Amino acid sequence: MAEAFRVLTIAHRFVEEFLGQGMMAVAAELLSESIEVITGLKPDGPIRGIAEYQQIFASFYDAFPPVQPLVIEDSFATADRAVVRFKSFQKHAKDFFGVPKSDRLITFHETHVMRFQDDKIVENIVSATNLEFEMLMAPVLTPLILP
C-alpha cells in the first residue's frame, strides 16, 4: 500500500508540475533518463529520453499555455504503475507544428498510464480524447499518420 501511495504521489507531481505548469526542471527528479513516451505530440514514434521529452513538451506548452489550472479527475496506482486522468484548459497562443496560432481555447481530456522503476517514470502512454486539438492539427498531422 505504501508503495502504491508513493507511486501515485510521483504521478500527481508529474501531471500537476510538468504537464500542468510546464516545470521542466522536475523532469530530472521524476523521470528516468531513458523514459519512453507514446503520445500524439510525436506522431512518428515514441519520445525517447528526458531531453527529447522536455524539448517536445516545452514547445507544446509554449504554444498552448494553460488558461486555468489542470484538474485531476481520477487516479489510481499499484506498486509500479499509475494511471491519472485529467482535464486541462489551454489557449492556442503561438504557431505549433506549422499550424498558425488560432487563439482558440481548447479543453484537453487525457489519461496517462505510467510505469515506474526505482521511483522514476520509465514509460508514459498517453491516451486522449482531444478532438478539437486533433482537428486543428489535422492539416499537418494527417500526412505523417496516413502517408
Secondary structure, DSSP 8 states (H G I E B T S, - for coil): -HHHHHHHHHHHHIIIIIIHH--GGGHHHHEEEEEEEE-TTSTTS-EESHHHHHHHHHHHHHHS-EEEEEEEEEEEE-SSEEEEEEEEEEE--S-BTTB-----EEEEEEEEEEEEETTEEEEEEEEE--HHHHHHHHHHHHHHH--
